Amino acid sequence: MSAEPATAAPLSISERRSVVRQLSDQRLSARAIAAKLGVGKDTVRRDLEALRQDPPPPAPTGAPVACADQVTVAYDDKLRADLAVLAEAGLSPEGAIRFAVGIVSYSYRAAWERGICPRGVAPLIRTTTARPGSQKEATA
């Protein structure tokens, strides 16, 4: 039984155009962009033409989250319920959030480094693996 390589879910048109914009800003050719994204150069040329017609989104205002000293998150029923589950395993709300963000950021970095999707594009995370253990083991 042979294992098939993992493939990334196809990008939506808006996601692809966002990546095309980023790579074009880095002065990559349509052919190079097409090779990176696994699409035809004509698709990239159509995306570039559409982007010329559609101005880039405005730059975000304020400090980026990565640079902020504090992050505010709405404490809604879903988050409350999710944190309650993690509290059953002995995690504080802060510890649970740090742990969860660490898992997701690790998955993003791994997808980018393995070329599953272009850097800056959020990969689709389909599954996680769990086994008996403790958070201390996972973060060690």
Summary of the structure (lengths in Angstrom):
residues: 140
radius of gyration: 19.4
end to end distance: 33.8
largest distance: 53.6
contacts: 255
relative contact order: 0.11
helix: 54%
strand: 0%
